[in-house]
Amino acid sequence: MNAEDYGRALGELGVNDDALRALSPGKYIGYARELVMNCVSHCKYVLEVVKSRVNYEVNTMKSLGFLEQ
């Protein structure tokens, strides 16, 4: 989307806010920081779940004699 498309889209939506009209990709990062932090947090959680499950499976295999103790 270029500046002309952006201006046209705002006009079609009935937006007359000067602050919104002045936005450009170079000036606006939106919720990028929050989105990245949420993603990192979720990835850490998923890795902990995976690590826990792998440890459980390894311990189970050890107790059944499939892996060295």
C-alpha positions as CSV (number, residue, x, y, z in Angstrom):
1,M,0.0,0.0,0.0
2,N,1.5,3.3,-1.0
3,A,0.7,6.8,0.4
4,E,-2.0,7.4,-2.2
5,D,-3.7,4.1,-1.5
6,Y,-3.5,4.8,2.3
7,G,-5.1,8.2,1.8
8,R,-7.8,6.8,-0.4
9,A,-8.5,4.0,2.1
10,L,-8.8,6.5,5.0
11,G,-11.2,8.7,2.8
12,E,-13.4,5.7,2.0
13,L,-13.6,4.9,5.7
14,G,-14.5,8.5,6.5
15,V,-11.4,9.1,8.6
16,N,-10.5,12.8,8.8
17,D,-7.9,12.6,11.6
18,D,-4.8,14.5,10.7
19,A,-2.6,12.3,13.0
20,L,-3.8,9.2,11.1
21,R,-3.3,10.8,7.7
22,A,0.3,11.8,8.7
23,L,1.3,8.2,9.4
24,S,3.8,6.4,7.3
25,P,5.7,3.1,7.7
26,G,8.8,5.1,8.7
27,K,6.9,6.8,11.5
28,Y,4.6,4.1,12.8
29,I,5.4,0.7,14.2
30,G,2.0,0.1,15.8
31,Y,1.9,-2.8,18.1
32,A,5.1,-4.4,16.8
33,R,6.9,-4.4,20.1
34,E,4.0,-5.8,22.0
35,L,3.4,-8.5,19.3
36,V,7.1,-9.5,19.3
37,M,7.1,-9.7,23.1
38,N,3.9,-11.8,23.2
39,C,5.4,-14.1,20.5
40,V,8.6,-14.5,22.5
41,S,6.7,-15.2,25.7
42,H,4.5,-17.8,24.0
43,C,7.6,-19.5,22.4
44,K,9.3,-19.7,25.8
45,Y,6.1,-21.3,27.2
46,V,5.9,-23.8,24.3
47,L,9.6,-24.7,24.7
48,E,9.1,-25.4,28.4
49,V,6.1,-27.6,27.6
50,V,8.1,-29.5,25.0
51,K,11.1,-29.8,27.4
52,S,8.9,-31.2,30.1
53,R,7.3,-33.7,27.8
54,V,10.6,-34.9,26.4
55,N,12.0,-35.3,29.9
56,Y,8.9,-37.3,30.9
57,E,9.2,-39.6,27.8
58,V,13.0,-40.1,28.4
59,N,12.4,-41.0,32.0
60,T,9.6,-43.4,30.9
61,M,11.8,-45.1,28.4
62,K,14.6,-45.4,31.0
63,S,12.3,-47.0,33.5
64,L,11.2,-49.5,30.8
65,G,14.8,-50.4,30.0
66,F,15.0,-48.9,26.6
67,L,17.6,-46.3,27.6
68,E,20.5,-46.5,29.9
69,Q,19.8,-45.3,33.4
